[in-house]
């Protein structure tokens, strides 16, 4: 699967908190964002 670099602008407190959460769980932030995007996309496809 080909990947693409993107730039996001998010609330710094939210990002810092989520970064710590992912670090404690051994997760990659980028993969978590990708999973959220996949879920939303699939839900939208079902509803269209």
mmCIF file of the N, C-alpha and C atoms, coordinates in Angstrom:
data_MODEL
# 
_entry.id   MODEL 
# 
loop_
_atom_site.group_PDB 
_atom_site.id 
_atom_site.type_symbol 
_atom_site.label_atom_id 
_atom_site.label_alt_id 
_atom_site.label_comp_id 
_atom_site.label_asym_id 
_atom_site.label_entity_id 
_atom_site.label_seq_id 
_atom_site.pdbx_PDB_ins_code 
_atom_site.Cartn_x 
_atom_site.Cartn_y 
_atom_site.Cartn_z 
_atom_site.occupancy 
_atom_site.B_iso_or_equiv 
_atom_site.pdbx_formal_charge 
_atom_site.auth_seq_id 
_atom_site.auth_comp_id 
_atom_site.auth_asym_id 
_atom_site.auth_atom_id 
_atom_site.pdbx_PDB_model_num 
ATOM 1   N N  . UNK A 1 1  ? 0.836   -1.171 0.000  1.00 0.00 ? 1  UNK A N  1 
ATOM 2   C CA . UNK A 1 1  ? 0.000   0.000  0.000  1.00 0.00 ? 1  UNK A CA 1 
ATOM 3   C C  . UNK A 1 1  ? 0.888   1.243  0.000  1.00 0.00 ? 1  UNK A C  1 
ATOM 4   N N  . UNK A 1 2  ? 0.621   2.130  -0.896 1.00 0.00 ? 2  UNK A N  1 
ATOM 5   C CA . UNK A 1 2  ? 1.376   3.375  -0.978 1.00 0.00 ? 2  UNK A CA 1 
ATOM 6   C C  . UNK A 1 2  ? 0.932   4.309  0.140  1.00 0.00 ? 2  UNK A C  1 
ATOM 7   N N  . UNK A 1 3  ? 1.855   5.070  0.686  1.00 0.00 ? 3  UNK A N  1 
ATOM 8   C CA . UNK A 1 3  ? 1.507   6.021  1.740  1.00 0.00 ? 3  UNK A CA 1 
ATOM 9   C C  . UNK A 1 3  ? 1.750   7.443  1.258  1.00 0.00 ? 3  UNK A C  1 
ATOM 10  N N  . UNK A 1 4  ? 1.144   8.387  1.977  1.00 0.00 ? 4  UNK A N  1 
ATOM 11  C CA . UNK A 1 4  ? 1.243   9.788  1.614  1.00 0.00 ? 4  UNK A CA 1 
ATOM 12  C C  . UNK A 1 4  ? 1.470   10.594 2.885  1.00 0.00 ? 4  UNK A C  1 
ATOM 13  N N  . UNK A 1 5  ? 2.408   11.520 2.839  1.00 0.00 ? 5  UNK A N  1 
ATOM 14  C CA . UNK A 1 5  ? 2.636   12.430 3.957  1.00 0.00 ? 5  UNK A CA 1 
ATOM 15  C C  . UNK A 1 5  ? 1.624   13.561 3.887  1.00 0.00 ? 5  UNK A C  1 
ATOM 16  N N  . UNK A 1 6  ? 1.057   13.913 5.051  1.00 0.00 ? 6  UNK A N  1 
ATOM 17  C CA . UNK A 1 6  ? 0.100   15.006 5.106  1.00 0.00 ? 6  UNK A CA 1 
ATOM 18  C C  . UNK A 1 6  ? 0.462   15.924 6.274  1.00 0.00 ? 6  UNK A C  1 
ATOM 19  N N  . UNK A 1 7  ? -0.048  17.133 6.229  1.00 0.00 ? 7  UNK A N  1 
ATOM 20  C CA . UNK A 1 7  ? 0.138   18.087 7.314  1.00 0.00 ? 7  UNK A CA 1 
ATOM 21  C C  . UNK A 1 7  ? -1.222  18.373 7.925  1.00 0.00 ? 7  UNK A C  1 
ATOM 22  N N  . UNK A 1 8  ? -1.308  18.295 9.246  1.00 0.00 ? 8  UNK A N  1 
ATOM 23  C CA . UNK A 1 8  ? -2.561  18.559 9.950  1.00 0.00 ? 8  UNK A CA 1 
ATOM 24  C C  . UNK A 1 8  ? -2.354  19.682 10.949 1.00 0.00 ? 8  UNK A C  1 
ATOM 25  N N  . UNK A 1 9  ? -3.397  20.450 11.155 1.00 0.00 ? 9  UNK A N  1 
ATOM 26  C CA . UNK A 1 9  ? -3.369  21.479 12.180 1.00 0.00 ? 9  UNK A CA 1 
ATOM 27  C C  . UNK A 1 9  ? -4.376  21.057 13.246 1.00 0.00 ? 9  UNK A C  1 
ATOM 28  N N  . UNK A 1 10 ? -3.893  20.818 14.461 1.00 0.00 ? 10 UNK A N  1 
ATOM 29  C CA . UNK A 1 10 ? -4.754  20.387 15.556 1.00 0.00 ? 10 UNK A CA 1 
ATOM 30  C C  . UNK A 1 10 ? -4.436  21.191 16.814 1.00 0.00 ? 10 UNK A C  1 
ATOM 31  N N  . UNK A 1 11 ? -5.368  21.192 17.745 1.00 0.00 ? 11 UNK A N  1 
ATOM 32  C CA . UNK A 1 11 ? -5.181  21.852 19.027 1.00 0.00 ? 11 UNK A CA 1 
ATOM 33  C C  . UNK A 1 11 ? -3.956  21.254 19.712 1.00 0.00 ? 11 UNK A C  1 
ATOM 34  N N  . UNK A 1 12 ? -3.053  22.101 20.177 1.00 0.00 ? 12 UNK A N  1 
ATOM 35  C CA . UNK A 1 12 ? -1.790  21.618 20.735 1.00 0.00 ? 12 UNK A CA 1 
ATOM 36  C C  . UNK A 1 12 ? -1.990  20.809 22.017 1.00 0.00 ? 12 UNK A C  1 
ATOM 37  N N  . UNK A 1 13 ? -2.935  21.196 22.879 1.00 0.00 ? 13 UNK A N  1 
ATOM 38  C CA . UNK A 1 13 ? -3.179  20.428 24.102 1.00 0.00 ? 13 UNK A CA 1 
ATOM 39  C C  . UNK A 1 13 ? -3.737  19.048 23.766 1.00 0.00 ? 13 UNK A C  1 
ATOM 40  N N  . UNK A 1 14 ? -4.649  18.996 22.813 1.00 0.00 ? 14 UNK A N  1 
ATOM 41  C CA . UNK A 1 14 ? -5.209  17.719 22.377 1.00 0.00 ? 14 UNK A CA 1 
ATOM 42  C C  . UNK A 1 14 ? -4.105  16.830 21.806 1.00 0.00 ? 14 UNK A C  1 
ATOM 43  N N  . UNK A 1 15 ? -3.275  17.397 20.945 1.00 0.00 ? 15 UNK A N  1 
ATOM 44  C CA . UNK A 1 15 ? -2.190  16.637 20.335 1.00 0.00 ? 15 UNK A CA 1 
ATOM 45  C C  . UNK A 1 15 ? -1.222  16.103 21.390 1.00 0.00 ? 15 UNK A C  1 
ATOM 46  N N  . UNK A 1 16 ? -0.818  16.962 22.309 1.00 0.00 ? 16 UNK A N  1 
ATOM 47  C CA . UNK A 1 16 ? 0.136   16.545 23.338 1.00 0.00 ? 16 UNK A CA 1 
ATOM 48  C C  . UNK A 1 16 ? -0.434  15.420 24.209 1.00 0.00 ? 16 UNK A C  1 
ATOM 49  N N  . UNK A 1 17 ? -1.705  15.563 24.570 1.00 0.00 ? 17 UNK A N  1 
ATOM 50  C CA . UNK A 1 17 ? -2.342  14.515 25.365 1.00 0.00 ? 17 UNK A CA 1 
ATOM 51  C C  . UNK A 1 17 ? -2.458  13.212 24.599 1.00 0.00 ? 17 UNK A C  1 
ATOM 52  N N  . UNK A 1 18 ? -2.862  13.300 23.336 1.00 0.00 ? 18 UNK A N  1 
ATOM 53  C CA . UNK A 1 18 ? -3.013  12.100 22.512 1.00 0.00 ? 18 UNK A CA 1 
ATOM 54  C C  . UNK A 1 18 ? -1.663  11.453 22.233 1.00 0.00 ? 18 UNK A C  1 
ATOM 55  N N  . UNK A 1 19 ? -0.652  12.272 22.073 1.00 0.00 ? 19 UNK A N  1 
ATOM 56  C CA . UNK A 1 19 ? 0.707   11.766 21.847 1.00 0.00 ? 19 UNK A CA 1 
ATOM 57  C C  . UNK A 1 19 ? 1.163   10.939 23.045 1.00 0.00 ? 19 UNK A C  1 
ATOM 58  N N  . UNK A 1 20 ? 0.913   11.429 24.250 1.00 0.00 ? 20 UNK A N  1 
ATOM 59  C CA . UNK A 1 20 ? 1.279   10.693 25.460 1.00 0.00 ? 20 UNK A CA 1 
ATOM 60  C C  . UNK A 1 20 ? 0.477   9.402  25.581 1.00 0.00 ? 20 UNK A C  1 
ATOM 61  N N  . UNK A 1 21 ? -0.814  9.489  25.266 1.00 0.00 ? 21 UNK A N  1 
ATOM 62  C CA . UNK A 1 21 ? -1.676  8.304  25.273 1.00 0.00 ? 21 UNK A CA 1 
ATOM 63  C C  . UNK A 1 21 ? -1.116  7.225  24.349 1.00 0.00 ? 21 UNK A C  1 
ATOM 64  N N  . UNK A 1 22 ? -0.790  7.611  23.122 1.00 0.00 ? 22 UNK A N  1 
ATOM 65  C CA . UNK A 1 22 ? -0.262  6.654  22.143 1.00 0.00 ? 22 UNK A CA 1 
ATOM 66  C C  . UNK A 1 22 ? 1.087   6.098  22.597 1.00 0.00 ? 22 UNK A C  1 
ATOM 67  N N  . UNK A 1 23 ? 1.903   6.946  23.170 1.00 0.00 ? 23 UNK A N  1 
ATOM 68  C CA . UNK A 1 23 ? 3.216   6.495  23.635 1.00 0.00 ? 23 UNK A CA 1 
ATOM 69  C C  . UNK A 1 23 ? 3.063   5.427  24.714 1.00 0.00 ? 23 UNK A C  1 
ATOM 70  N N  . UNK A 1 24 ? 2.158   5.650  25.662 1.00 0.00 ? 24 UNK A N  1 
ATOM 71  C CA . UNK A 1 24 ? 1.935   4.683  26.740 1.00 0.00 ? 24 UNK A CA 1 
ATOM 72  C C  . UNK A 1 24 ? 1.392   3.357  26.211 1.00 0.00 ? 24 UNK A C  1 
ATOM 73  N N  . UNK A 1 25 ? 0.573   3.429  25.154 1.00 0.00 ? 25 UNK A N  1 
ATOM 74  C CA . UNK A 1 25 ? -0.043  2.224  24.590 1.00 0.00 ? 25 UNK A CA 1 
ATOM 75  C C  . UNK A 1 25 ? 0.822   1.580  23.508 1.00 0.00 ? 25 UNK A C  1 
ATOM 76  N N  . UNK A 1 26 ? 1.925   2.233  23.131 1.00 0.00 ? 26 UNK A N  1 
ATOM 77  C CA . UNK A 1 26 ? 2.788   1.703  22.083 1.00 0.00 ? 26 UNK A CA 1 
ATOM 78  C C  . UNK A 1 26 ? 2.181   1.839  20.702 1.00 0.00 ? 26 UNK A C  1 
ATOM 79  N N  . UNK A 1 27 ? 1.424   2.919  20.487 1.00 0.00 ? 27 UNK A N  1 
ATOM 80  C CA . UNK A 1 27 ? 0.733   3.145  19.220 1.00 0.00 ? 27 UNK A CA 1 
ATOM 81  C C  . UNK A 1 27 ? 1.390   4.267  18.423 1.00 0.00 ? 27 UNK A C  1 
ATOM 82  N N  . UNK A 1 28 ? 1.190   4.239  17.130 1.00 0.00 ? 28 UNK A N  1 
ATOM 83  C CA . UNK A 1 28 ? 1.633   5.325  16.258 1.00 0.00 ? 28 UNK A CA 1 
ATOM 84  C C  . UNK A 1 28 ? 0.470   6.279  16.025 1.00 0.00 ? 28 UNK A C  1 
ATOM 85  N N  . UNK A 1 29 ? 0.702   7.559  16.230 1.00 0.00 ? 29 UNK A N  1 
ATOM 86  C CA . UNK A 1 29 ? -0.356  8.549  16.024 1.00 0.00 ? 29 UNK A CA 1 
ATOM 87  C C  . UNK A 1 29 ? -0.867  8.477  14.589 1.00 0.00 ? 29 UNK A C  1 
ATOM 88  N N  . UNK A 1 30 ? 0.033   8.375  13.639 1.00 0.00 ? 30 UNK A N  1 
ATOM 89  C CA . UNK A 1 30 ? -0.378  8.367  12.235 1.00 0.00 ? 30 UNK A CA 1 
ATOM 90  C C  . UNK A 1 30 ? -1.294  7.182  11.924 1.00 0.00 ? 30 UNK A C  1 
ATOM 91  N N  . UNK A 1 31 ? -1.009  6.043  12.507 1.00 0.00 ? 31 UNK A N  1 
ATOM 92  C CA . UNK A 1 31 ? -1.863  4.862  12.267 1.00 0.00 ? 31 UNK A CA 1 
ATOM 93  C C  . UNK A 1 31 ? -3.227  5.048  12.917 1.00 0.00 ? 31 UNK A C  1 
ATOM 94  N N  . UNK A 1 32 ? -3.265  5.681  14.073 1.00 0.00 ? 32 UNK A N  1 
ATOM 95  C CA . UNK A 1 32 ? -4.539  5.927  14.746 1.00 0.00 ? 32 UNK A CA 1 
ATOM 96  C C  . UNK A 1 32 ? -5.409  6.882  13.927 1.00 0.00 ? 32 UNK A C  1 
ATOM 97  N N  . UNK A 1 33 ? -4.803  7.899  13.342 1.00 0.00 ? 33 UNK A N  1 
ATOM 98  C CA . UNK A 1 33 ? -5.538  8.829  12.472 1.00 0.00 ? 33 UNK A CA 1 
ATOM 99  C C  . UNK A 1 33 ? -6.048  8.079  11.247 1.00 0.00 ? 33 UNK A C  1 
ATOM 100 N N  . UNK A 1 34 ? -5.212  7.227  10.690 1.00 0.00 ? 34 UNK A N  1 
ATOM 101 C CA . UNK A 1 34 ? -5.601  6.443  9.520  1.00 0.00 ? 34 UNK A CA 1 
ATOM 102 C C  . UNK A 1 34 ? -6.797  5.535  9.840  1.00 0.00 ? 34 UNK A C  1 
ATOM 103 N N  . UNK A 1 35 ? -6.773  4.895  10.999 1.00 0.00 ? 35 UNK A N  1 
ATOM 104 C CA . UNK A 1 35 ? -7.888  4.033  11.414 1.00 0.00 ? 35 UNK A CA 1 
ATOM 105 C C  . UNK A 1 35 ? -9.167  4.844  11.552 1.00 0.00 ? 35 UNK A C  1 
ATOM 106 N N  . UNK A 1 36 ? -9.085  6.030  12.165 1.00 0.00 ? 36 UNK A N  1 
ATOM 107 C CA . UNK A 1 36 ? -10.261 6.899  12.303 1.00 0.00 ? 36 UNK A CA 1 
ATOM 108 C C  . UNK A 1 36 ? -10.815 7.297  10.933 1.00 0.00 ? 36 UNK A C  1 
ATOM 109 N N  . UNK A 1 37 ? -9.911  7.610  10.007 1.00 0.00 ? 37 UNK A N  1 
ATOM 110 C CA . UNK A 1 37 ? -10.331 7.985  8.652  1.00 0.00 ? 37 UNK A CA 1 
ATOM 111 C C  . UNK A 1 37 ? -11.030 6.811  7.964  1.00 0.00 ? 37 UNK A C  1 
ATOM 112 N N  . UNK A 1 38 ? -10.467 5.619  8.104  1.00 0.00 ? 38 UNK A N  1 
ATOM 113 C CA . UNK A 1 38 ? -11.069 4.430  7.493  1.00 0.00 ? 38 UNK A CA 1 
ATOM 114 C C  . UNK A 1 38 ? -12.473 4.182  8.030  1.00 0.00 ? 38 UNK A C  1 
ATOM 115 N N  . UNK A 1 39 ? -12.646 4.288  9.350  1.00 0.00 ? 39 UNK A N  1 
ATOM 116 C CA . UNK A 1 39 ? -13.958 4.071  9.961  1.00 0.00 ? 39 UNK A CA 1 
ATOM 117 C C  . UNK A 1 39 ? -14.985 5.067  9.444  1.00 0.00 ? 39 UNK A C  1 
ATOM 118 N N  . UNK A 1 40 ? -14.624 6.351  9.404  1.00 0.00 ? 40 UNK A N  1 
ATOM 119 C CA . UNK A 1 40 ? -15.548 7.372  8.913  1.00 0.00 ? 40 UNK A CA 1 
ATOM 120 C C  . UNK A 1 40 ? -15.900 7.138  7.457  1.00 0.00 ? 40 UNK A C  1 
ATOM 121 N N  . UNK A 1 41 ? -14.907 6.795  6.663  1.00 0.00 ? 41 UNK A N  1 
ATOM 122 C CA . UNK A 1 41 ? -15.125 6.569  5.244  1.00 0.00 ? 41 UNK A CA 1 
ATOM 123 C C  . UNK A 1 41 ? -16.081 5.401  5.011  1.00 0.00 ? 41 UNK A C  1 
ATOM 124 N N  . UNK A 1 42 ? -15.870 4.304  5.745  1.00 0.00 ? 42 UNK A N  1 
ATOM 125 C CA . UNK A 1 42 ? -16.736 3.126  5.611  1.00 0.00 ? 42 UNK A CA 1 
ATOM 126 C C  . UNK A 1 42 ? -18.160 3.445  6.045  1.00 0.00 ? 42 UNK A C  1 
ATOM 127 N N  . UNK A 1 43 ? -18.317 4.197  7.138  1.00 0.00 ? 43 UNK A N  1 
ATOM 128 C CA . UNK A 1 43 ? -19.645 4.579  7.611  1.00 0.00 ? 43 UNK A CA 1 
ATOM 129 C C  . UNK A 1 43 ? -20.375 5.434  6.582  1.00 0.00 ? 43 UNK A C  1 
ATOM 130 N N  . UNK A 1 44 ? -19.670 6.355  5.973  1.00 0.00 ? 44 UNK A N  1 
ATOM 131 C CA . UNK A 1 44 ? -20.271 7.229  4.948  1.00 0.00 ? 44 UNK A CA 1 
ATOM 132 C C  . UNK A 1 44 ? -20.682 6.428  3.721  1.00 0.00 ? 44 UNK A C  1 
ATOM 133 N N  . UNK A 1 45 ? -19.858 5.466  3.336  1.00 0.00 ? 45 UNK A N  1 
ATOM 134 C CA . UNK A 1 45 ? -20.185 4.647  2.171  1.00 0.00 ? 45 UNK A CA 1 
ATOM 135 C C  . UNK A 1 45 ? -21.442 3.827  2.422  1.00 0.00 ? 45 UNK A C  1 
ATOM 136 N N  . UNK A 1 46 ? -21.627 3.338  3.660  1.00 0.00 ? 46 UNK A N  1 
ATOM 137 C CA . UNK A 1 46 ? -22.823 2.572  3.998  1.00 0.00 ? 46 UNK A CA 1 
ATOM 138 C C  . UNK A 1 46 ? -24.078 3.442  3.918  1.00 0.00 ? 46 UNK A C  1 
ATOM 139 N N  . UNK A 1 47 ? -23.947 4.692  4.314  1.00 0.00 ? 47 UNK A N  1 
ATOM 140 C CA . UNK A 1 47 ? -25.097 5.593  4.383  1.00 0.00 ? 47 UNK A CA 1 
ATOM 141 C C  . UNK A 1 47 ? -25.429 6.265  3.051  1.00 0.00 ? 47 UNK A C  1 
ATOM 142 N N  . UNK A 1 48 ? -24.555 6.180  2.095  1.00 0.00 ? 48 UNK A N  1 
ATOM 143 C CA . UNK A 1 48 ? -24.817 6.815  0.782  1.00 0.00 ? 48 UNK A CA 1 
ATOM 144 C C  . UNK A 1 48 ? -25.539 5.903  -0.158 1.00 0.00 ? 48 UNK A C  1 
# 
